[in-house]
Amino acid sequence: MAHPHDDAAELDAARPVVLVCRSGTRSAQATVLLASSGFARAANLAGGMLRWRAAGYPVKGGVA
């Protein structure tokens, strides 16, 4: 599994970043790590893609 700090240098810490994973657990952990690295506008998609799909929101690409 890639570590959030591996790709953090490619992101602008001043811009909002939303992290997403399947259930929201790993992205929540990554959000904490990014926030501790100066990303004041990092957010987690609570519930991840499972909750997103359950709510009926559209999904483009990826595995259904």
C-alpha positions as CSV (number, residue, x, y, z in Angstrom):
1,M,0.0,0.0,0.0
2,A,1.3,3.4,-0.9
3,H,2.0,5.8,2.0
4,P,0.2,9.2,1.8
5,H,3.5,11.0,2.2
6,D,4.8,9.4,-1.0
7,D,2.6,11.5,-3.3
8,A,2.0,14.5,-1.0
9,A,4.8,16.5,-2.6
10,E,2.7,16.5,-5.8
11,L,-0.2,18.2,-4.1
12,D,-0.6,21.9,-3.2
13,A,-1.1,22.1,0.5
14,A,-3.1,25.4,0.1
15,R,-5.8,23.7,-2.0
16,P,-8.6,21.5,-0.7
17,V,-7.9,17.7,-1.0
18,V,-10.6,15.0,-0.4
19,L,-9.3,11.5,0.3
20,V,-11.4,8.5,-0.7
21,C,-11.1,4.8,-0.2
22,R,-13.5,1.9,-0.2
23,S,-15.0,2.3,3.3
24,G,-13.5,5.6,4.6
25,T,-11.1,4.1,7.1
26,R,-7.8,4.3,5.3
27,S,-8.7,7.7,3.8
28,A,-9.5,8.9,7.3
29,Q,-6.0,7.8,8.5
30,A,-4.4,9.5,5.4
31,T,-6.3,12.7,6.1
32,V,-4.8,12.8,9.6
33,L,-1.3,12.3,8.2
34,L,-1.7,15.0,5.5
35,A,-3.2,17.4,8.1
36,S,-0.1,16.8,10.3
37,S,2.0,17.6,7.2
38,G,0.5,21.0,6.7
39,F,-2.5,20.2,4.6
40,A,-5.1,22.4,6.5
41,R,-7.8,21.7,3.9
42,A,-7.6,17.9,3.8
43,A,-10.9,16.1,4.2
44,N,-12.1,12.5,4.3
45,L,-15.1,11.2,2.4
46,A,-16.9,9.6,5.4
47,G,-18.0,6.1,4.6
48,G,-15.9,6.0,1.4
49,M,-17.2,4.6,-1.9
50,L,-19.5,2.1,-0.1
51,R,-21.5,5.0,1.3
52,W,-21.3,7.0,-1.9
53,R,-22.7,4.2,-4.0
54,A,-25.4,3.3,-1.3
55,A,-26.6,6.9,-1.5
56,G,-27.0,6.4,-5.3
57,Y,-24.5,9.0,-6.3
58,P,-22.9,8.5,-9.8
59,V,-19.6,6.7,-10.3
60,K,-17.6,6.9,-13.4
61,G,-14.9,4.2,-14.1
62,G,-13.5,1.8,-11.6
63,V,-14.9,-1.5,-10.4
64,A,-18.7,-1.5,-9.8
